[in-house]
Amino acid sequence: MSSSRRIDETLRESIISRPDMILDDKEMMHALIAANERAMGGNIVDLRGIAMERLESRLDRLEDTHRSVIAAAYENLAGTNQIHRAILRMLDPLEFEPFLRDLGGEVAQILRVDVMKLVLETAQNDNDPVVKRLGDVLSVAEPGFVARYLSESSDAPLRQVTLRQLSAGDAHIYGEKAEWIRSEACLKLDFGPGRLPGLLVMGAEDPHQFTPQQGTDLLAFFAGVFERAMRRWLS
């Protein structure tokens, strides 16, 4: 009877010569442990088996955490490269109008946003020829607009970068594209002493592209570079 239950010799020799095949196979190890527990009977508590189950559970959690950390690191690296490329492209133009046109063109494409608008506060009207020529990117607003716009959905102190989801965009900023804007990044701009603030707005059709839970360090860096570039043009 014992000979009828013996394992096939070829398979037995293969296992003996390469035991790691069994040890590395999680399902097979579970089957062997379960068979060992059945052989011991139901009245015996196998502390070693319990310890192994707990260790496997901890290992699974560690592997999940490891994958999450790696994914976050790759995403952060990709975001950093994206911001660097956008900044380099933004610094290429030698004149103000190409600088602004690139902002709504290649810079917006690199950042993968659907609309990019620069809002400048001014006490004058929007009949300036430059504003008319660059209306797709540039718009003007009355003093105090930036603070009101950033605080309209929250009583929290104003931050340099505000990320939020929308049911629709603001028509004053996005014009005819406002109805399909579902999230935006608002970068508050400081142009220096004696100058009114500005606002750089990135609008997206995807409601999950910008959310309040996301980090803002890279966009804050982009805003700082943009402020310095604008100060150069304004001077």
C-alpha positions as CSV (number, residue, x, y, z in Angstrom):
1,M,0.0,0.0,0.0
2,S,2.9,2.3,0.8
3,S,4.4,1.7,-2.7
4,S,1.1,2.7,-4.4
5,R,1.2,6.1,-2.7
6,R,4.8,6.9,-3.4
7,I,5.5,9.9,-5.5
8,D,6.7,9.4,-9.1
9,E,10.5,8.9,-8.9
10,T,11.3,11.4,-11.6
11,L,9.3,14.1,-9.9
12,R,10.8,13.1,-6.5
13,E,14.3,13.4,-7.8
14,S,13.5,16.7,-9.4
15,I,12.2,18.1,-6.1
16,I,15.1,16.8,-4.2
17,S,17.6,18.3,-6.6
18,R,15.8,21.7,-6.7
19,P,13.8,22.2,-3.5
20,D,13.6,25.9,-4.2
21,M,10.9,25.1,-6.8
22,I,8.6,24.2,-3.8
23,L,9.8,27.0,-1.5
24,D,9.2,29.7,-4.1
25,D,5.7,28.5,-5.0
26,K,3.3,30.1,-2.5
27,E,0.3,28.0,-3.5
28,M,2.2,24.7,-3.2
29,M,3.6,25.7,0.2
30,H,0.1,26.5,1.4
31,A,-1.1,23.1,0.2
32,L,1.8,21.3,2.1
33,I,1.2,23.2,5.3
34,A,-2.6,22.5,5.1
35,A,-1.8,18.8,4.6
36,N,0.5,18.8,7.6
37,E,-2.2,20.4,9.7
38,R,-4.7,17.8,8.7
39,A,-2.2,15.0,9.5
40,M,-1.7,16.4,13.0
41,G,-5.5,16.4,13.7
42,G,-7.9,19.2,14.6
43,N,-7.1,19.3,18.3
44,I,-3.5,20.5,17.8
45,V,-2.7,24.2,17.4
46,D,0.2,24.7,14.9
47,L,1.9,27.8,16.2
48,R,4.5,27.6,13.4
49,G,1.7,27.7,10.8
50,I,0.0,30.7,12.5
51,A,3.4,32.5,12.6
52,M,3.9,31.8,8.9
53,E,0.5,33.1,8.0
54,R,1.2,36.3,9.9
55,L,4.6,36.7,8.3
56,E,3.0,36.2,4.8
57,S,0.4,38.8,5.6
58,R,3.1,41.3,6.7
59,L,5.1,40.5,3.6
60,D,2.1,41.1,1.3
61,R,1.6,44.5,3.0
62,L,5.2,45.4,2.6
63,E,5.2,44.5,-1.1
64,D,2.1,46.6,-1.6
65,T,3.8,49.6,0.1
66,H,6.9,49.0,-1.9
67,R,5.0,49.1,-5.2
68,S,3.1,52.2,-4.1
69,V,6.4,54.0,-3.1
70,I,8.0,53.1,-6.4
71,A,4.9,54.3,-8.4
72,A,4.9,57.6,-6.5
73,A,8.6,58.1,-7.1
74,Y,8.2,57.5,-10.9
75,E,5.2,59.8,-11.0
76,N,7.1,62.6,-9.1
77,L,10.1,62.2,-11.4
78,A,7.9,62.4,-14.5
79,G,6.2,65.5,-13.0
80,T,9.6,67.1,-12.3
81,N,10.8,66.5,-15.8
82,Q,7.6,67.9,-17.2
83,I,7.9,71.2,-15.2
84,H,11.6,71.5,-16.2
85,R,10.7,71.1,-19.9
86,A,7.9,73.7,-19.6
87,I,10.2,76.2,-17.9
88,L,13.0,75.8,-20.5
89,R,10.4,76.4,-23.3
90,M,9.0,79.4,-21.5
91,L,12.4,81.0,-21.2
92,D,13.2,80.7,-24.9
93,P,11.4,83.7,-26.4
94,L,13.3,87.0,-26.5
95,E,10.2,89.2,-26.9
96,F,7.1,89.6,-24.7
97,E,4.4,88.6,-27.2
98,P,6.0,85.3,-28.3
99,F,6.6,84.6,-24.6
100,L,2.8,84.9,-23.9
101,R,1.8,83.0,-27.1
102,D,4.1,80.1,-26.2
103,L,2.4,80.1,-22.8
104,G,-0.9,79.2,-24.3
105,G,0.7,77.0,-26.9
106,E,3.7,74.7,-26.4
107,V,4.0,75.4,-22.7
108,A,0.4,74.4,-22.2
109,Q,1.0,71.3,-24.3
110,I,4.0,70.2,-22.3
111,L,2.0,70.6,-19.1
112,R,-0.9,68.8,-20.7
113,V,-3.5,71.4,-19.7
114,D,-6.4,72.4,-22.0
115,V,-6.3,76.1,-21.3
116,M,-3.7,78.4,-19.8
117,K,-4.6,82.0,-19.0
118,L,-2.7,84.9,-17.5
119,V,-4.8,87.4,-15.6
120,L,-3.3,90.8,-14.8
121,E,-5.0,93.2,-12.4
122,T,-5.1,96.8,-13.7
123,A,-7.0,100.0,-13.1
124,Q,-7.2,100.5,-16.9
125,N,-9.7,98.9,-19.3
126,D,-9.0,96.0,-21.6
127,N,-8.8,98.1,-24.8
128,D,-5.1,97.9,-24.9
129,P,-3.9,96.6,-28.3
130,V,-1.7,94.0,-26.7
131,V,-4.6,92.6,-24.7
132,K,-6.7,92.4,-27.9
133,R,-3.9,90.6,-29.8
134,L,-3.2,88.1,-27.0
135,G,-6.8,87.6,-25.8
136,D,-6.5,83.8,-26.0
137,V,-3.8,83.9,-23.3
138,L,-4.0,87.3,-21.6
139,S,-6.9,89.0,-19.8
140,V,-7.1,92.0,-17.4
141,A,-9.3,92.4,-14.4
142,E,-10.0,95.1,-11.8
143,P,-7.9,95.4,-8.7
144,G,-8.9,92.9,-6.1
145,F,-10.0,90.3,-8.6
146,V,-7.3,87.7,-7.8
147,A,-8.0,87.6,-4.1
148,R,-11.8,87.3,-4.7
149,Y,-11.4,84.6,-7.3
150,L,-9.1,82.5,-5.1
151,S,-11.3,82.9,-2.0
152,E,-14.7,82.4,-3.6
153,S,-14.9,78.7,-2.7
154,S,-13.0,78.7,0.6
155,D,-12.4,80.9,3.7
156,A,-8.9,79.6,4.1
157,P,-5.9,82.0,3.7
158,L,-4.8,82.6,0.2
159,R,-2.0,80.3,-1.0
160,Q,0.4,80.6,-3.8
161,V,-1.1,77.5,-5.5
162,T,-4.7,76.6,-5.3
163,L,-6.0,73.3,-6.9
164,R,-9.7,72.7,-7.2
165,Q,-12.4,70.9,-9.0
166,L,-15.2,72.8,-10.8
167,S,-18.7,72.3,-12.1
168,A,-17.7,74.9,-14.8
169,G,-15.0,77.5,-15.3
170,D,-15.3,81.2,-14.8
171,A,-16.4,82.9,-18.0
172,H,-14.3,86.0,-17.4
173,I,-11.2,83.9,-17.5
174,Y,-12.0,81.0,-19.9
175,G,-14.5,82.7,-22.2
176,E,-16.4,80.3,-24.4
177,K,-14.4,77.4,-23.1
178,A,-15.6,77.9,-19.5
179,E,-18.5,75.4,-19.7
180,W,-16.2,72.4,-20.1
181,I,-13.5,73.2,-17.6
182,R,-13.8,70.8,-14.7
183,S,-10.6,71.4,-12.7
184,E,-8.0,74.1,-12.4
185,A,-4.7,75.1,-10.9
186,C,-4.4,78.8,-9.9
187,L,-1.0,80.2,-9.4
188,K,-1.0,83.5,-7.5
189,L,1.7,85.9,-8.9
190,D,3.7,88.6,-7.1
191,F,5.3,91.0,-9.5
192,G,7.2,93.0,-6.8
193,P,6.6,96.2,-4.8
194,G,4.3,98.7,-6.2
195,R,2.7,96.3,-8.7
196,L,-0.7,94.7,-8.6
197,P,-0.8,90.9,-8.4
198,G,-1.5,88.5,-11.2
199,L,-2.9,85.0,-11.7
200,L,-1.8,82.2,-13.9
201,V,-4.6,79.7,-14.4
202,M,-4.3,76.2,-15.9
203,G,-7.7,74.7,-16.8
204,A,-8.4,71.1,-17.6
205,E,-11.4,69.2,-18.9
206,D,-10.5,66.2,-16.7
207,P,-12.0,66.8,-13.2
208,H,-9.2,64.7,-11.6
209,Q,-6.3,66.5,-13.2
210,F,-6.2,69.1,-10.4
211,T,-7.6,68.2,-6.9
212,P,-6.9,69.7,-3.5
213,Q,-5.3,66.5,-2.3
214,Q,-2.4,66.8,-4.8
215,G,1.0,68.2,-3.9
216,T,1.8,71.7,-5.1
217,D,5.6,72.0,-4.8
218,L,6.4,71.7,-8.5
219,L,3.7,74.2,-9.5
220,A,4.9,76.6,-6.8
221,F,8.4,76.3,-8.3
222,F,6.9,77.0,-11.8
223,A,5.1,80.0,-10.4
224,G,8.3,81.4,-8.9
225,V,10.1,81.1,-12.2
226,F,7.2,82.7,-14.1
227,E,7.1,85.6,-11.6
228,R,10.7,86.4,-12.3
229,A,10.3,86.2,-16.0
230,M,7.3,88.5,-15.9
231,R,9.2,91.0,-13.7
232,R,11.8,91.2,-16.4
233,W,9.2,92.0,-19.0
234,L,7.4,94.4,-16.8
235,S,10.5,96.4,-16.0
